[in-house]
Every structure is written in C-alpha cells, then in structure tokens.
C-alpha cells in the first residue's frame, strides 16, 4: 500500500509564504517524478511544478518566479516553497508521484487559503 501525504497548508495573508511537504511511504518502486498540482473551486486541476529523480524541474505558468520545488530524503520527499502568495492561490494543493514503471499516486490534498481577512472563529450557542 502506497501512501502520499501532504502537509504544510494553512491560512496566510497576501504576500506571505508557505512551505508544503509531500512524503511517500509503502511499497513504492523507485520514484521518477514528484509534482505539485492545485485545484481551486470550479476550476480544473493545474500543474504547478515537477521534479525528476535527476533534479530536472518544470514549472507551470502560475508558479514561475514565486514557487520552488525541492526534493530530499533520498528522493522520497518533495517540498514546494511558495512566496508572495496571492488570494488567487487559494486552492487545494495535491502531491503527485510517478514511479519508474509509470504507476501514479496522489495524496489527499492540503488546503491553502490566502486572504486579507482573518480566519474567523466559530461560535456555537447550544442549550
């Protein structure tokens, strides 16, 4: 059973930064490509960045100049450093892993919210 787990999402104000991390575990063959994608409400999933086992990177237009992908931990971890975040970066961010025989795995996603508003606080009134 292969697991792909994302972490590091959260709430940030415009201009802020976040670092997402993707870790893999389980019976996975040698990893060839790790990548980050995102999907905003009502939009298609879009490519942000990929990195191969050899370190070759590729960036989508939305990520160029602001996001950087790194790979570590013998190639089983991929991080996405995101700087100068904008409200339009609000989305669920997914990690994608492709092994050397082209099996593909996705994580469950991590929410990133960029807003100048506060996070809000839940108030519950109950009898």
RODONU-517231 format. One record per atom (N, C-alpha, C): atom name; y, z, x; residue number from 0. Coordinates in nm, 4 decimals. Layout:
// RODONU-517231
atom name: CA, y: Y, z: Z, x: X, resi: NUM
...
// end
This chain:
// RODONU-517231
atom name: N, y: -0.1188, z: 0.0000, x: 0.0845, resi: 0
atom name: CA, y: 0.0000, z: 0.0000, x: 0.0000, resi: 0
atom name: C, y: 0.1248, z: 0.0000, x: 0.0888, resi: 0
atom name: N, y: 0.2078, z: -0.0982, x: 0.0693, resi: 1
atom name: CA, y: 0.3294, z: -0.1099, x: 0.1485, resi: 1
atom name: C, y: 0.4451, z: -0.0512, x: 0.0697, resi: 1
atom name: N, y: 0.5257, z: 0.0264, x: 0.1378, resi: 2
atom name: CA, y: 0.6463, z: 0.0809, x: 0.0749, resi: 2
atom name: C, y: 0.7697, z: 0.0379, x: 0.1512, resi: 2
atom name: N, y: 0.8702, z: -0.0018, x: 0.0753, resi: 3
atom name: CA, y: 1.0011, z: -0.0350, x: 0.1317, resi: 3
atom name: C, y: 1.1013, z: 0.0557, x: 0.0612, resi: 3
atom name: N, y: 1.1718, z: 0.1355, x: 0.1387, resi: 4
atom name: CA, y: 1.2599, z: 0.2357, x: 0.0793, resi: 4
atom name: C, y: 1.4006, z: 0.2207, x: 0.1356, resi: 4
atom name: N, y: 1.4963, z: 0.2068, x: 0.0438, resi: 5
atom name: CA, y: 1.6362, z: 0.2005, x: 0.0836, resi: 5
atom name: C, y: 1.7017, z: 0.3364, x: 0.0668, resi: 5
atom name: N, y: 1.8020, z: 0.3625, x: 0.1480, resi: 6
atom name: CA, y: 1.8795, z: 0.4857, x: 0.1355, resi: 6
atom name: C, y: 2.0203, z: 0.4594, x: 0.1855, resi: 6
atom name: N, y: 2.1101, z: 0.5532, x: 0.1539, resi: 7
atom name: CA, y: 2.2459, z: 0.5437, x: 0.2057, resi: 7
atom name: C, y: 2.3491, z: 0.4956, x: 0.1074, resi: 7
atom name: N, y: 2.3055, z: 0.4566, x: -0.0120, resi: 8
atom name: CA, y: 2.4024, z: 0.4132, x: -0.1110, resi: 8
atom name: C, y: 2.4847, z: 0.5299, x: -0.1614, resi: 8
atom name: N, y: 2.5874, z: 0.4988, x: -0.2377, resi: 9
atom name: CA, y: 2.6702, z: 0.6053, x: -0.2909, resi: 9
atom name: C, y: 2.8009, z: 0.5524, x: -0.3434, resi: 9
atom name: N, y: 2.8952, z: 0.6451, x: -0.3537, resi: 10
atom name: CA, y: 3.0262, z: 0.6162, x: -0.4090, resi: 10
atom name: C, y: 3.1271, z: 0.6198, x: -0.2944, resi: 10
atom name: N, y: 3.2133, z: 0.5183, x: -0.2883, resi: 11
atom name: CA, y: 3.3131, z: 0.5130, x: -0.1823, resi: 11
atom name: C, y: 3.4397, z: 0.4480, x: -0.2360, resi: 11
atom name: N, y: 3.5518, z: 0.4858, x: -0.1804, resi: 12
atom name: CA, y: 3.6777, z: 0.4251, x: -0.2215, resi: 12
atom name: C, y: 3.7001, z: 0.2937, x: -0.1476, resi: 12
atom name: N, y: 3.7822, z: 0.2063, x: -0.2034, resi: 13
atom name: CA, y: 3.8111, z: 0.0787, x: -0.1362, resi: 13
atom name: C, y: 3.8617, z: 0.1021, x: 0.0057, resi: 13
atom name: N, y: 3.8131, z: 0.0179, x: 0.0973, resi: 14
atom name: CA, y: 3.8466, z: 0.0333, x: 0.2384, resi: 14
atom name: C, y: 3.7514, z: 0.1219, x: 0.3145, resi: 14
atom name: N, y: 3.6650, z: 0.1913, x: 0.2437, resi: 15
atom name: CA, y: 3.5700, z: 0.2809, x: 0.3086, resi: 15
atom name: C, y: 3.4492, z: 0.2091, x: 0.3641, resi: 15
atom name: N, y: 3.3579, z: 0.2877, x: 0.4205, resi: 16
atom name: CA, y: 3.2377, z: 0.2331, x: 0.4842, resi: 16
atom name: C, y: 3.1133, z: 0.3054, x: 0.4348, resi: 16
atom name: N, y: 3.0029, z: 0.2355, x: 0.4380, resi: 17
atom name: CA, y: 2.8715, z: 0.2933, x: 0.4107, resi: 17
atom name: C, y: 2.7715, z: 0.2294, x: 0.5049, resi: 17
atom name: N, y: 2.6670, z: 0.3053, x: 0.5356, resi: 18
atom name: CA, y: 2.5576, z: 0.2519, x: 0.6167, resi: 18
atom name: C, y: 2.4294, z: 0.2682, x: 0.5374, resi: 18
atom name: N, y: 2.3682, z: 0.1549, x: 0.5025, resi: 19
atom name: CA, y: 2.2413, z: 0.1557, x: 0.4299, resi: 19
atom name: C, y: 2.1270, z: 0.1467, x: 0.5297, resi: 19
atom name: N, y: 2.0169, z: 0.2102, x: 0.4936, resi: 20
atom name: CA, y: 1.8996, z: 0.2067, x: 0.5787, resi: 20
atom name: C, y: 1.7777, z: 0.1650, x: 0.4979, resi: 20
atom name: N, y: 1.6912, z: 0.0869, x: 0.5610, resi: 21
atom name: CA, y: 1.5670, z: 0.0417, x: 0.4985, resi: 21
atom name: C, y: 1.4514, z: 0.0774, x: 0.5907, resi: 21
atom name: N, y: 1.3548, z: 0.1506, x: 0.5372, resi: 22
atom name: CA, y: 1.2379, z: 0.1848, x: 0.6165, resi: 22
atom name: C, y: 1.1125, z: 0.1331, x: 0.5480, resi: 22
atom name: N, y: 1.0146, z: 0.0970, x: 0.6284, resi: 23
atom name: CA, y: 0.8886, z: 0.0461, x: 0.5754, resi: 23
atom name: C, y: 0.7748, z: 0.1370, x: 0.6183, resi: 23
atom name: N, y: 0.6733, z: 0.1415, x: 0.5364, resi: 24
atom name: CA, y: 0.5552, z: 0.2194, x: 0.5694, resi: 24
atom name: C, y: 0.4351, z: 0.1591, x: 0.4985, resi: 24
atom name: N, y: 0.3175, z: 0.1981, x: 0.5435, resi: 25
atom name: CA, y: 0.1969, z: 0.1476, x: 0.4808, resi: 25
atom name: C, y: 0.1312, z: 0.0396, x: 0.5635, resi: 25
atom name: N, y: 0.0387, z: -0.0279, x: 0.5018, resi: 26
atom name: CA, y: -0.0414, z: -0.1291, x: 0.5712, resi: 26
atom name: C, y: 0.0305, z: -0.2633, x: 0.5719, resi: 26
atom name: N, y: 0.1309, z: -0.2708, x: 0.6541, resi: 27
atom name: CA, y: 0.2069, z: -0.3946, x: 0.6620, resi: 27
atom name: C, y: 0.1783, z: -0.4614, x: 0.7954, resi: 27
atom name: N, y: 0.1597, z: -0.5911, x: 0.7913, resi: 28
atom name: CA, y: 0.1396, z: -0.6659, x: 0.9144, resi: 28
atom name: C, y: 0.2714, z: -0.6689, x: 0.9923, resi: 28
atom name: N, y: 0.2689, z: -0.7321, x: 1.1037, resi: 29
atom name: CA, y: 0.3887, z: -0.7401, x: 1.1845, resi: 29
atom name: C, y: 0.5039, z: -0.7988, x: 1.1034, resi: 29
atom name: N, y: 0.6165, z: -0.7305, x: 1.1060, resi: 30
atom name: CA, y: 0.7313, z: -0.7748, x: 1.0268, resi: 30
atom name: C, y: 0.8025, z: -0.8886, x: 1.0984, resi: 30
atom name: N, y: 0.8315, z: -0.9923, x: 1.0226, resi: 31
atom name: CA, y: 0.9032, z: -1.1061, x: 1.0800, resi: 31
atom name: C, y: 1.0525, z: -1.0993, x: 1.0501, resi: 31
atom name: N, y: 1.0848, z: -1.0808, x: 0.9218, resi: 32
atom name: CA, y: 1.2254, z: -1.0783, x: 0.8810, resi: 32
atom name: C, y: 1.2502, z: -0.9566, x: 0.7927, resi: 32
atom name: N, y: 1.3625, z: -0.8913, x: 0.8164, resi: 33
atom name: CA, y: 1.4121, z: -0.7890, x: 0.7248, resi: 33
atom name: C, y: 1.5501, z: -0.8318, x: 0.6783, resi: 33
atom name: N, y: 1.5782, z: -0.8080, x: 0.5522, resi: 34
atom name: CA, y: 1.7051, z: -0.8535, x: 0.4998, resi: 34
atom name: C, y: 1.7605, z: -0.7635, x: 0.3921, resi: 34
atom name: N, y: 1.8871, z: -0.7827, x: 0.3659, resi: 35
atom name: CA, y: 1.9563, z: -0.7089, x: 0.2600, resi: 35
atom name: C, y: 2.0128, z: -0.8082, x: 0.1586, resi: 35
atom name: N, y: 1.9925, z: -0.7761, x: 0.0327, resi: 36
atom name: CA, y: 2.0440, z: -0.8540, x: -0.0783, resi: 36
atom name: C, y: 2.1137, z: -0.7569, x: -0.1731, resi: 36
atom name: N, y: 2.1909, z: -0.8113, x: -0.2653, resi: 37
atom name: CA, y: 2.2506, z: -0.7254, x: -0.3668, resi: 37
atom name: C, y: 2.2571, z: -0.8001, x: -0.5000, resi: 37
atom name: N, y: 2.2661, z: -0.7201, x: -0.6057, resi: 38
atom name: CA, y: 2.2785, z: -0.7776, x: -0.7384, resi: 38
atom name: C, y: 2.3751, z: -0.6940, x: -0.8204, resi: 38
atom name: N, y: 2.4824, z: -0.7573, x: -0.8612, resi: 39
atom name: CA, y: 2.5809, z: -0.6925, x: -0.9470, resi: 39
atom name: C, y: 2.5456, z: -0.7211, x: -1.0933, resi: 39
atom name: N, y: 2.5915, z: -0.6392, x: -1.1859, resi: 40
atom name: CA, y: 2.5615, z: -0.6614, x: -1.3277, resi: 40
atom name: C, y: 2.6031, z: -0.8012, x: -1.3723, resi: 40
atom name: N, y: 2.5109, z: -0.8708, x: -1.4367, resi: 41
atom name: CA, y: 2.5398, z: -1.0033, x: -1.4886, resi: 41
atom name: C, y: 2.5409, z: -1.1139, x: -1.3851, resi: 41
atom name: N, y: 2.5060, z: -1.0823, x: -1.2622, resi: 42
atom name: CA, y: 2.5075, z: -1.1832, x: -1.1560, resi: 42
atom name: C, y: 2.3696, z: -1.1968, x: -1.0935, resi: 42
atom name: N, y: 2.3499, z: -1.3089, x: -1.0245, resi: 43
atom name: CA, y: 2.2241, z: -1.3312, x: -0.9554, resi: 43
atom name: C, y: 2.2195, z: -1.2506, x: -0.8262, resi: 43
atom name: N, y: 2.0985, z: -1.2265, x: -0.7817, resi: 44
atom name: CA, y: 2.0824, z: -1.1576, x: -0.6541, resi: 44
atom name: C, y: 2.1310, z: -1.2493, x: -0.5422, resi: 44
atom name: N, y: 2.2079, z: -1.1944, x: -0.4488, resi: 45
atom name: CA, y: 2.2618, z: -1.2764, x: -0.3422, resi: 45
atom name: C, y: 2.2241, z: -1.2206, x: -0.2059, resi: 45
atom name: N, y: 2.2083, z: -1.3121, x: -0.1112, resi: 46
atom name: CA, y: 2.1765, z: -1.2760, x: 0.0259, resi: 46
atom name: C, y: 2.2996, z: -1.2180, x: 0.0947, resi: 46
atom name: N, y: 2.2795, z: -1.1068, x: 0.1648, resi: 47
atom name: CA, y: 2.3856, z: -1.0510, x: 0.2470, resi: 47
atom name: C, y: 2.3590, z: -1.0770, x: 0.3946, resi: 47
atom name: N, y: 2.2415, z: -1.0373, x: 0.4409, resi: 48
atom name: CA, y: 2.2116, z: -1.0517, x: 0.5833, resi: 48
atom name: C, y: 2.0622, z: -1.0429, x: 0.6070, resi: 48
atom name: N, y: 2.0156, z: -1.1161, x: 0.7067, resi: 49
atom name: CA, y: 1.8766, z: -1.1059, x: 0.7508, resi: 49
atom name: C, y: 1.8728, z: -1.0959, x: 0.9024, resi: 49
atom name: N, y: 1.7635, z: -1.0396, x: 0.9513, resi: 50
atom name: CA, y: 1.7433, z: -1.0304, x: 1.0958, resi: 50
atom name: C, y: 1.5953, z: -1.0503, x: 1.1245, resi: 50
atom name: N, y: 1.5667, z: -1.1347, x: 1.2220, resi: 51
atom name: CA, y: 1.4279, z: -1.1634, x: 1.2561, resi: 51
atom name: C, y: 1.3774, z: -1.0643, x: 1.3605, resi: 51
atom name: N, y: 1.2489, z: -1.0722, x: 1.3890, resi: 52
atom name: CA, y: 1.1903, z: -0.9857, x: 1.4908, resi: 52
atom name: C, y: 1.2495, z: -1.0137, x: 1.6282, resi: 52
atom name: N, y: 1.3027, z: -1.1330, x: 1.6477, resi: 53
atom name: CA, y: 1.3657, z: -1.1676, x: 1.7742, resi: 53
atom name: C, y: 1.5123, z: -1.1321, x: 1.7806, resi: 53
atom name: N, y: 1.5660, z: -1.0791, x: 1.6697, resi: 54
atom name: CA, y: 1.7055, z: -1.0377, x: 1.6690, resi: 54
atom name: C, y: 1.8038, z: -1.1412, x: 1.6177, resi: 54
atom name: N, y: 1.7543, z: -1.2545, x: 1.5705, resi: 55
atom name: CA, y: 1.8438, z: -1.3559, x: 1.5160, resi: 55
atom name: C, y: 1.8937, z: -1.3120, x: 1.3797, resi: 55
atom name: N, y: 2.0243, z: -1.3176, x: 1.3614, resi: 56
atom name: CA, y: 2.0838, z: -1.2729, x: 1.2359, resi: 56
atom name: C, y: 2.1428, z: -1.3896, x: 1.1575, resi: 56
atom name: N, y: 2.1488, z: -1.3682, x: 1.0280, resi: 57
atom name: CA, y: 2.2089, z: -1.4656, x: 0.9371, resi: 57
atom name: C, y: 2.2849, z: -1.3867, x: 0.8324, resi: 57
atom name: N, y: 2.4067, z: -1.4325, x: 0.7978, resi: 58
atom name: CA, y: 2.4885, z: -1.3612, x: 0.7012, resi: 58
atom name: C, y: 2.5290, z: -1.4517, x: 0.5860, resi: 58
atom name: N, y: 2.5310, z: -1.3937, x: 0.4667, resi: 59
atom name: CA, y: 2.5866, z: -1.4623, x: 0.3533, resi: 59
atom name: C, y: 2.7386, z: -1.4563, x: 0.3587, resi: 59
atom name: N, y: 2.8029, z: -1.5420, x: 0.2824, resi: 60
atom name: CA, y: 2.9487, z: -1.5504, x: 0.2876, resi: 60
atom name: C, y: 3.0154, z: -1.4176, x: 0.2536, resi: 60
atom name: N, y: 2.9579, z: -1.3428, x: 0.1609, resi: 61
atom name: CA, y: 3.0189, z: -1.2162, x: 0.1187, resi: 61
atom name: C, y: 3.0160, z: -1.1112, x: 0.2286, resi: 61
atom name: N, y: 2.9236, z: -1.1260, x: 0.3223, resi: 62
atom name: CA, y: 2.9048, z: -1.0247, x: 0.4253, resi: 62
atom name: C, y: 2.9739, z: -1.0569, x: 0.5569, resi: 62
atom name: N, y: 3.0067, z: -1.1813, x: 0.5776, resi: 63
atom name: CA, y: 3.0618, z: -1.2225, x: 0.7075, resi: 63
atom name: C, y: 3.1921, z: -1.1490, x: 0.7385, resi: 63
atom name: N, y: 3.1955, z: -1.0914, x: 0.8586, resi: 64
atom name: CA, y: 3.3163, z: -1.0237, x: 0.9041, resi: 64
atom name: C, y: 3.3271, z: -0.8786, x: 0.8639, resi: 64
atom name: N, y: 3.2472, z: -0.8334, x: 0.7670, resi: 65
atom name: CA, y: 3.2566, z: -0.6949, x: 0.7208, resi: 65
atom name: C, y: 3.1255, z: -0.6186, x: 0.7334, resi: 65
atom name: N, y: 3.0137, z: -0.6881, x: 0.7225, resi: 66
atom name: CA, y: 2.8824, z: -0.6230, x: 0.7261, resi: 66
atom name: C, y: 2.8091, z: -0.6633, x: 0.8532, resi: 66
atom name: N, y: 2.7305, z: -0.5690, x: 0.9063, resi: 67
atom name: CA, y: 2.6499, z: -0.5967, x: 1.0245, resi: 67
atom name: C, y: 2.5097, z: -0.5417, x: 1.0025, resi: 67
atom name: N, y: 2.4098, z: -0.6234, x: 1.0325, resi: 68
atom name: CA, y: 2.2712, z: -0.5803, x: 1.0181, resi: 68
atom name: C, y: 2.2153, z: -0.5429, x: 1.1544, resi: 68
atom name: N, y: 2.1388, z: -0.4328, x: 1.1569, resi: 69
atom name: CA, y: 2.0748, z: -0.3862, x: 1.2791, resi: 69
atom name: C, y: 1.9272, z: -0.3622, x: 1.2496, resi: 69
atom name: N, y: 1.8470, z: -0.3702, x: 1.3521, resi: 70
atom name: CA, y: 1.7047, z: -0.3421, x: 1.3372, resi: 70
atom name: C, y: 1.6652, z: -0.2414, x: 1.4446, resi: 70
atom name: N, y: 1.5806, z: -0.1452, x: 1.4085, resi: 71
atom name: CA, y: 1.5441, z: -0.0400, x: 1.5030, resi: 71
atom name: C, y: 1.4042, z: 0.0110, x: 1.4720, resi: 71
atom name: N, y: 1.3656, z: 0.1135, x: 1.5437, resi: 72
atom name: CA, y: 1.2379, z: 0.1806, x: 1.5212, resi: 72
atom name: C, y: 1.1226, z: 0.0826, x: 1.5310, resi: 72
atom name: N, y: 1.1186, z: 0.0138, x: 1.6445, resi: 73
atom name: CA, y: 1.0139, z: -0.0856, x: 1.6689, resi: 73
atom name: C, y: 1.0134, z: -0.1928, x: 1.5608, resi: 73
atom name: N, y: 1.1277, z: -0.2177, x: 1.5038, resi: 74
atom name: CA, y: 1.1386, z: -0.3257, x: 1.4070, resi: 74
atom name: C, y: 1.1031, z: -0.2887, x: 1.2658, resi: 74
atom name: N, y: 1.0743, z: -0.1617, x: 1.2380, resi: 75
atom name: CA, y: 1.0361, z: -0.1216, x: 1.1036, resi: 75
atom name: C, y: 1.1508, z: -0.0666, x: 1.0203, resi: 75
atom name: N, y: 1.2680, z: -0.0621, x: 1.0788, resi: 76
atom name: CA, y: 1.3856, z: -0.0123, x: 1.0085, resi: 76
atom name: C, y: 1.4986, z: -0.1123, x: 1.0243, resi: 76
atom name: N, y: 1.5705, z: -0.1330, x: 0.9150, resi: 77
atom name: CA, y: 1.6872, z: -0.2208, x: 0.9207, resi: 77
atom name: C, y: 1.8035, z: -0.1482, x: 0.8554, resi: 77
atom name: N, y: 1.9165, z: -0.1492, x: 0.9230, resi: 78
atom name: CA, y: 2.0360, z: -0.0849, x: 0.8700, resi: 78
atom name: C, y: 2.1409, z: -0.1911, x: 0.8409, resi: 78
atom name: N, y: 2.2224, z: -0.1635, x: 0.7408, resi: 79
atom name: CA, y: 2.3331, z: -0.2517, x: 0.7076, resi: 79
atom name: C, y: 2.4607, z: -0.1684, x: 0.7120, resi: 79
atom name: N, y: 2.5428, z: -0.1941, x: 0.8119, resi: 80
atom name: CA, y: 2.6712, z: -0.1271, x: 0.8230, resi: 80
atom name: C, y: 2.7737, z: -0.2067, x: 0.7437, resi: 80
atom name: N, y: 2.8373, z: -0.1407, x: 0.6473, resi: 81
atom name: CA, y: 2.9320, z: -0.2088, x: 0.5606, resi: 81
atom name: C, y: 3.0693, z: -0.1444, x: 0.5775, resi: 81
atom name: N, y: 3.1658, z: -0.2250, x: 0.6173, resi: 82
atom name: CA, y: 3.3022, z: -0.1761, x: 0.6396, resi: 82
atom name: C, y: 3.3994, z: -0.2451, x: 0.5451, resi: 82
atom name: N, y: 3.5146, z: -0.1821, x: 0.5287, resi: 83
atom name: CA, y: 3.6203, z: -0.2381, x: 0.4440, resi: 83
atom name: C, y: 3.5650, z: -0.2776, x: 0.3066, resi: 83
atom name: N, y: 3.4993, z: -0.1852, x: 0.2429, resi: 84
atom name: CA, y: 3.4360, z: -0.2149, x: 0.1144, resi: 84
atom name: C, y: 3.5391, z: -0.2377, x: 0.0063, resi: 84
atom name: N, y: 3.5028, z: -0.3263, x: -0.0870, resi: 85
atom name: CA, y: 3.5919, z: -0.3652, x: -0.1959, resi: 85
atom name: C, y: 3.5239, z: -0.3370, x: -0.3290, resi: 85
atom name: N, y: 3.6008, z: -0.3241, x: -0.4362, resi: 86
atom name: CA, y: 3.5371, z: -0.2999, x: -0.5670, resi: 86
atom name: C, y: 3.4330, z: -0.4054, x: -0.6018, resi: 86
atom name: N, y: 3.4528, z: -0.5290, x: -0.5602, resi: 87
atom name: CA, y: 3.3556, z: -0.6345, x: -0.5922, resi: 87
atom name: C, y: 3.2256, z: -0.6209, x: -0.5135, resi: 87
atom name: N, y: 3.2201, z: -0.5267, x: -0.4203, resi: 88
atom name: CA, y: 3.0943, z: -0.4985, x: -0.3506, resi: 88
atom name: C, y: 3.0038, z: -0.4056, x: -0.4328, resi: 88
atom name: N, y: 3.0529, z: -0.3568, x: -0.5429, resi: 89
atom name: CA, y: 2.9725, z: -0.2701, x: -0.6284, resi: 89
atom name: C, y: 2.8504, z: -0.3459, x: -0.6795, resi: 89
atom name: N, y: 2.7331, z: -0.2906, x: -0.6525, resi: 90
atom name: CA, y: 2.6078, z: -0.3585, x: -0.6883, resi: 90
atom name: C, y: 2.4912, z: -0.2685, x: -0.6505, resi: 90
atom name: N, y: 2.3728, z: -0.3124, x: -0.6868, resi: 91
atom name: CA, y: 2.2507, z: -0.2510, x: -0.6352, resi: 91
atom name: C, y: 2.2096, z: -0.3312, x: -0.5118, resi: 91
atom name: N, y: 2.1837, z: -0.2622, x: -0.4036, resi: 92
atom name: CA, y: 2.1506, z: -0.3252, x: -0.2769, resi: 92
atom name: C, y: 2.0008, z: -0.3103, x: -0.2515, resi: 92
atom name: N, y: 1.9373, z: -0.4222, x: -0.2185, resi: 93
atom name: CA, y: 1.7925, z: -0.4262, x: -0.2010, resi: 93
atom name: C, y: 1.7551, z: -0.4679, x: -0.0599, resi: 93
atom name: N, y: 1.6489, z: -0.4074, x: -0.0114, resi: 94
atom name: CA, y: 1.5923, z: -0.4469, x: 0.1170, resi: 94
atom name: C, y: 1.4729, z: -0.5381, x: 0.0919, resi: 94
atom name: N, y: 1.4638, z: -0.6411, x: 0.1710, resi: 95
atom name: CA, y: 1.3537, z: -0.7376, x: 0.1616, resi: 95
atom name: C, y: 1.2843, z: -0.7460, x: 0.2968, resi: 95
atom name: N, y: 1.1523, z: -0.7465, x: 0.2928, resi: 96
atom name: CA, y: 1.0732, z: -0.7529, x: 0.4157, resi: 96
atom name: C, y: 0.9727, z: -0.8666, x: 0.4032, resi: 96
atom name: N, y: 0.9658, z: -0.9493, x: 0.5047, resi: 97
atom name: CA, y: 0.8692, z: -1.0589, x: 0.5097, resi: 97
atom name: C, y: 0.7854, z: -1.0410, x: 0.6354, resi: 97
atom name: N, y: 0.6519, z: -1.0396, x: 0.6183, resi: 98
atom name: CA, y: 0.5690, z: -1.0233, x: 0.7372, resi: 98
atom name: C, y: 0.5322, z: -1.1595, x: 0.7963, resi: 98
atom name: N, y: 0.4527, z: -1.1580, x: 0.9007, resi: 99
atom name: CA, y: 0.4264, z: -1.2807, x: 0.9757, resi: 99
atom name: C, y: 0.3327, z: -1.3767, x: 0.9041, resi: 99
atom name: N, y: 0.2737, z: -1.3335, x: 0.7931, resi: 100
atom name: CA, y: 0.1959, z: -1.4287, x: 0.7117, resi: 100
atom name: C, y: 0.2639, z: -1.4501, x: 0.5775, resi: 100
atom name: N, y: 0.3951, z: -1.4276, x: 0.5770, resi: 101
atom name: CA, y: 0.4871, z: -1.4555, x: 0.4652, resi: 101
atom name: C, y: 0.4617, z: -1.3728, x: 0.3405, resi: 101
atom name: N, y: 0.3938, z: -1.2582, x: 0.3527, resi: 102
atom name: CA, y: 0.3943, z: -1.1644, x: 0.2408, resi: 102
atom name: C, y: 0.5350, z: -1.1060, x: 0.2296, resi: 102
atom name: N, y: 0.5786, z: -1.0888, x: 0.1066, resi: 103
atom name: CA, y: 0.7153, z: -1.0444, x: 0.0842, resi: 103
atom name: C, y: 0.7153, z: -0.9142, x: 0.0048, resi: 103
atom name: N, y: 0.8036, z: -0.8226, x: 0.0454, resi: 104
atom name: CA, y: 0.8101, z: -0.6923, x: -0.0193, resi: 104
atom name: C, y: 0.9563, z: -0.6580, x: -0.0479, resi: 104
atom name: N, y: 0.9773, z: -0.5900, x: -0.1612, resi: 105
atom name: CA, y: 1.1119, z: -0.5468, x: -0.1990, resi: 105
atom name: C, y: 1.1128, z: -0.3965, x: -0.2209, resi: 105
atom name: N, y: 1.2277, z: -0.3361, x: -0.1893, resi: 106
atom name: CA, y: 1.2473, z: -0.1968, x: -0.2228, resi: 106
atom name: C, y: 1.2991, z: -0.1842, x: -0.3655, resi: 106
atom name: N, y: 1.3179, z: -0.0601, x: -0.4102, resi: 107
atom name: CA, y: 1.3653, z: -0.0334, x: -0.5454, resi: 107
atom name: C, y: 1.5159, z: -0.0489, x: -0.5584, resi: 107
atom name: N, y: 1.5860, z: -0.0512, x: -0.4468, resi: 108
atom name: CA, y: 1.7301, z: -0.0681, x: -0.4512, resi: 108
atom name: C, y: 1.8051, z: 0.0629, x: -0.4412, resi: 108
atom name: N, y: 1.9290, z: 0.0539, x: -0.3942, resi: 109
atom name: CA, y: 2.0164, z: 0.1699, x: -0.3868, resi: 109
atom name: C, y: 2.1547, z: 0.1279, x: -0.4374, resi: 109
atom name: N, y: 2.2122, z: 0.2125, x: -0.5215, resi: 110
atom name: CA, y: 2.3392, z: 0.1788, x: -0.5854, resi: 110
atom name: C, y: 2.4554, z: 0.2030, x: -0.4901, resi: 110
atom name: N, y: 2.5448, z: 0.1056, x: -0.4835, resi: 111
atom name: CA, y: 2.6712, z: 0.1204, x: -0.4110, resi: 111
atom name: C, y: 2.7835, z: 0.0980, x: -0.5114, resi: 111
atom name: N, y: 2.8729, z: 0.1949, x: -0.5207, resi: 112
atom name: CA, y: 2.9868, z: 0.1842, x: -0.6111, resi: 112
atom name: C, y: 3.1147, z: 0.2006, x: -0.5311, resi: 112
atom name: N, y: 3.2034, z: 0.1029, x: -0.5428, resi: 113
atom name: CA, y: 3.3317, z: 0.1070, x: -0.4733, resi: 113
atom name: C, y: 3.4412, z: 0.1117, x: -0.5788, resi: 113
atom name: N, y: 3.5145, z: 0.2202, x: -0.5814, resi: 114
atom name: CA, y: 3.6160, z: 0.2354, x: -0.6846, resi: 114
atom name: C, y: 3.7236, z: 0.3318, x: -0.6368, resi: 114
atom name: N, y: 3.8470, z: 0.3039, x: -0.6821, resi: 115
atom name: CA, y: 3.9567, z: 0.3948, x: -0.6507, resi: 115
atom name: C, y: 3.9587, z: 0.5129, x: -0.7477, resi: 115
atom name: N, y: 3.8795, z: 0.5040, x: -0.8525, resi: 116
atom name: CA, y: 3.8647, z: 0.6157, x: -0.9435, resi: 116
atom name: C, y: 3.7696, z: 0.7173, x: -0.8830, resi: 116
atom name: N, y: 3.7755, z: 0.8366, x: -0.9300, resi: 117
atom name: CA, y: 3.6802, z: 0.9372, x: -0.8874, resi: 117
atom name: C, y: 3.5443, z: 0.9113, x: -0.9485, resi: 117
atom name: N, y: 3.4454, z: 0.9832, x: -0.9009, resi: 118
atom name: CA, y: 3.3089, z: 0.9627, x: -0.9503, resi: 118
atom name: C, y: 3.2917, z: 1.0126, x: -1.0919, resi: 118
atom name: N, y: 3.3776, z: 1.1049, x: -1.1322, resi: 119
atom name: CA, y: 3.3616, z: 1.1636, x: -1.2640, resi: 119
atom name: C, y: 3.2672, z: 1.2816, x: -1.2588, resi: 119
atom name: N, y: 3.2754, z: 1.3606, x: -1.3610, resi: 120
atom name: CA, y: 3.1870, z: 1.4756, x: -1.3678, resi: 120
atom name: C, y: 3.1373, z: 1.4894, x: -1.5107, resi: 120
atom name: N, y: 3.0132, z: 1.5134, x: -1.5236, resi: 121
atom name: CA, y: 2.9522, z: 1.5224, x: -1.6547, resi: 121
atom name: C, y: 2.9836, z: 1.6565, x: -1.7182, resi: 121
atom name: N, y: 3.0269, z: 1.6550, x: -1.8418, resi: 122
atom name: CA, y: 3.0476, z: 1.7781, x: -1.9177, resi: 122
atom name: C, y: 2.9567, z: 1.7732, x: -2.0389, resi: 122
atom name: N, y: 2.8780, z: 1.8739, x: -2.0556, resi: 123
atom name: CA, y: 2.7866, z: 1.8813, x: -2.1685, resi: 123
atom name: C, y: 2.8137, z: 2.0076, x: -2.2463, resi: 123
atom name: N, y: 2.8330, z: 1.9919, x: -2.3739, resi: 124
atom name: CA, y: 2.8549, z: 2.1061, x: -2.4608, resi: 124
atom name: C, y: 2.7375, z: 2.1143, x: -2.5553, resi: 124
atom name: N, y: 2.6695, z: 2.2234, x: -2.5532, resi: 125
atom name: CA, y: 2.5494, z: 2.2359, x: -2.6350, resi: 125
atom name: C, y: 2.5448, z: 2.3722, x: -2.7010, resi: 125
atom name: N, y: 2.4952, z: 2.3728, x: -2.8212, resi: 126
atom name: CA, y: 2.4796, z: 2.5006, x: -2.8901, resi: 126
atom name: C, y: 2.3424, z: 2.5606, x: -2.8575, resi: 126
// end
